[in-house]
């Protein structure tokens, strides 16, 4: 951003007449666009999907770590030369994947939750699905996190947050010929 200000100020000194606004905005766009380079609008891949992929890669490679705040929507608009709707759509994808949380203060990379080991007992089934709105509210789930519904013998059901458990094998069932993952 500093280099853009220097260029704009230099242009104003060189072209102090009526066409300075057109020249200055053209240079600013050229400078901004040269840094973005990763968004290619004519590839057949929607720009919001490209931005979501860029941020997802930053999370996967550790450039953005759990708890890190993402850039503001306006900054993404400016840095990548795309519209605010594309930025909002990209962030919505990442929320639905459970990678980020968004509040009025902005978006942050989600911290992985602590997981408890759960072993299926005899006659139990585990079904993974997306939660209802009420289940999300009751369990306190962010968008994009599935639930695991445990069906116990006799029809009793228990719904747990899918990101807070780890299903582990039952060694007794395995030895008796039961299925394991």
C-alpha positions as CSV (number, residue, x, y, z in Angstrom):
1,X,0.0,0.0,0.0
2,X,2.9,2.4,0.8
3,X,4.3,1.9,-2.7
4,X,0.9,2.8,-4.2
5,X,0.9,6.0,-2.2
6,X,4.3,6.9,-3.4
7,X,3.4,6.3,-7.0
8,X,0.2,8.3,-6.7
9,X,2.1,11.2,-5.1
10,X,4.7,11.1,-7.8
11,X,2.1,11.1,-10.5
12,X,0.4,14.1,-9.0
13,X,3.7,15.9,-9.1
14,X,4.3,15.0,-12.7
15,X,0.7,15.4,-14.0
16,X,-0.8,18.3,-12.0
17,X,-3.6,18.9,-14.4
18,X,-7.1,17.4,-15.0
19,X,-6.2,13.9,-16.1
20,X,-4.3,13.1,-12.9
21,X,-7.3,11.2,-11.4
22,X,-7.6,8.9,-14.4
23,X,-3.9,8.2,-14.5
24,X,-3.6,7.7,-10.7
25,X,-6.5,5.2,-10.5
26,X,-5.1,3.3,-13.5
27,X,-1.7,3.0,-11.8
28,X,-3.2,2.0,-8.5
29,X,-5.2,-0.8,-10.1
30,X,-2.1,-2.0,-11.9
31,X,-0.1,-2.1,-8.7
32,X,-2.9,-3.8,-6.8
33,X,-3.5,-6.4,-9.5
34,X,0.1,-7.3,-9.7
35,X,0.2,-8.4,-6.0
36,X,-3.0,-10.4,-6.3
37,X,-2.0,-12.6,-9.2
38,X,-3.5,-15.7,-7.7
39,X,-7.1,-14.9,-8.7
40,X,-7.7,-15.6,-12.4
41,X,-11.2,-14.4,-13.3
42,X,-11.4,-16.2,-16.7
43,X,-10.4,-19.7,-15.8
44,X,-14.0,-21.1,-15.5
45,X,-13.6,-21.4,-11.7
46,X,-15.6,-18.8,-9.8
47,X,-13.4,-16.1,-8.1
48,X,-15.1,-16.8,-4.7
49,X,-14.0,-20.5,-5.0
50,X,-10.5,-19.4,-5.9
51,X,-10.3,-17.2,-2.9
52,X,-11.7,-19.9,-0.6
53,X,-9.0,-22.2,-2.0
54,X,-6.2,-19.7,-1.4
55,X,-7.3,-19.2,2.3
56,X,-7.8,-23.0,2.7
57,X,-4.3,-23.5,1.5
58,X,-3.0,-20.9,3.9
59,X,-4.7,-22.8,6.8
60,X,-3.4,-26.2,5.6
61,X,0.2,-25.0,5.3
62,X,0.2,-23.2,8.6
63,X,0.5,-19.7,7.2
64,X,-2.8,-19.1,9.0
65,X,-2.9,-20.9,12.3
66,X,-5.8,-21.7,14.7
67,X,-6.9,-18.5,16.4
68,X,-5.4,-16.2,13.7
69,X,-7.6,-13.5,12.4
70,X,-8.3,-13.4,8.7
71,X,-8.0,-10.2,6.7
72,X,-11.1,-8.0,6.7
73,X,-13.5,-8.4,3.8
74,X,-12.5,-4.9,2.5
75,X,-8.8,-6.0,2.5
76,X,-9.6,-9.1,0.5
77,X,-11.6,-7.0,-2.0
78,X,-8.6,-4.6,-2.3
79,X,-5.8,-7.2,-2.3
80,X,-7.4,-9.6,-4.8
81,X,-9.4,-7.1,-6.9
82,X,-12.7,-8.9,-6.5
83,X,-16.1,-7.9,-5.3
84,X,-17.3,-8.0,-1.7
85,X,-20.0,-10.6,-2.6
86,X,-17.2,-13.0,-3.8
87,X,-15.3,-12.5,-0.5
88,X,-18.5,-13.2,1.5
89,X,-19.2,-16.3,-0.5
90,X,-15.6,-17.5,0.0
91,X,-15.9,-17.1,3.7
92,X,-19.3,-18.8,3.7
93,X,-17.6,-21.9,2.1
94,X,-14.9,-21.9,4.7
95,X,-17.4,-21.6,7.5
96,X,-19.4,-24.5,6.1
97,X,-16.3,-26.6,6.0
98,X,-15.7,-25.8,9.7
99,X,-12.4,-24.1,9.0
100,X,-13.3,-20.6,10.2
101,X,-15.7,-18.9,12.6
102,X,-17.1,-15.4,11.9
103,X,-18.3,-12.9,14.4
104,X,-18.9,-9.1,14.2
105,X,-15.2,-8.7,14.9
106,X,-14.2,-10.6,11.8
107,X,-13.3,-14.2,10.9
108,X,-10.7,-16.4,12.6
109,X,-9.2,-19.8,12.0
110,X,-11.0,-22.4,14.1
111,X,-9.1,-24.1,16.9
112,X,-9.4,-27.8,16.8
113,X,-11.5,-29.0,19.7
114,X,-10.5,-31.5,22.3
115,X,-11.8,-35.0,21.3
116,X,-13.1,-37.7,23.6
117,X,-12.7,-41.4,22.6
118,X,-16.0,-43.2,22.0
119,X,-16.3,-46.9,21.6
120,X,-19.5,-48.4,20.1
121,X,-21.0,-51.0,22.4
122,X,-22.7,-54.2,21.3
123,X,-25.8,-53.5,19.1
124,X,-24.9,-49.8,18.8
125,X,-24.8,-47.8,15.5
126,X,-23.2,-44.5,14.7
127,X,-24.7,-42.3,12.0
128,X,-23.0,-39.1,10.9
129,X,-25.1,-36.2,9.5
130,X,-25.4,-32.5,9.5
131,X,-27.3,-31.1,12.5
132,X,-30.7,-29.5,12.6
133,X,-30.7,-25.8,13.5
134,X,-32.0,-26.7,17.0
135,X,-29.2,-29.3,17.5
136,X,-26.6,-26.8,16.4
137,X,-28.0,-24.3,19.0
138,X,-28.4,-26.9,21.8
139,X,-24.9,-28.4,21.4
140,X,-23.3,-25.1,20.5
141,X,-21.9,-26.2,17.1
142,X,-20.4,-23.7,14.6
143,X,-21.6,-23.9,11.1
144,X,-20.2,-26.8,9.1
145,X,-19.7,-29.3,11.9
146,X,-21.6,-32.6,11.7
147,X,-23.1,-34.6,14.5
148,X,-22.8,-38.3,15.2
149,X,-26.1,-39.9,16.3
150,X,-25.6,-43.0,18.4
151,X,-28.4,-45.5,18.2
152,X,-28.4,-47.7,21.3
153,X,-30.2,-51.0,21.7
154,X,-33.8,-50.3,22.7
155,X,-34.1,-47.2,20.5
156,X,-32.3,-44.7,22.7
157,X,-30.4,-42.1,20.8
158,X,-27.6,-39.7,21.7
159,X,-26.4,-36.8,19.5
160,X,-22.8,-35.6,19.9
161,X,-20.7,-33.0,18.1
162,X,-18.8,-34.8,15.4
163,X,-15.7,-32.7,15.9
164,X,-15.5,-33.4,19.6
165,X,-15.3,-37.2,19.4
166,X,-13.1,-39.9,18.0
167,X,-14.6,-43.3,17.3
168,X,-12.2,-46.1,18.5
169,X,-12.4,-49.8,17.8
170,X,-13.6,-52.3,20.4
171,X,-10.9,-54.9,20.6
172,X,-13.3,-57.5,22.0
173,X,-15.6,-57.0,19.0
174,X,-12.7,-57.2,16.6
175,X,-11.5,-60.5,18.2
176,X,-15.1,-61.9,17.9
177,X,-15.3,-61.2,14.2
178,X,-17.0,-57.8,14.4
179,X,-16.4,-55.1,11.8
180,X,-13.9,-52.3,12.4
181,X,-13.3,-49.1,10.4
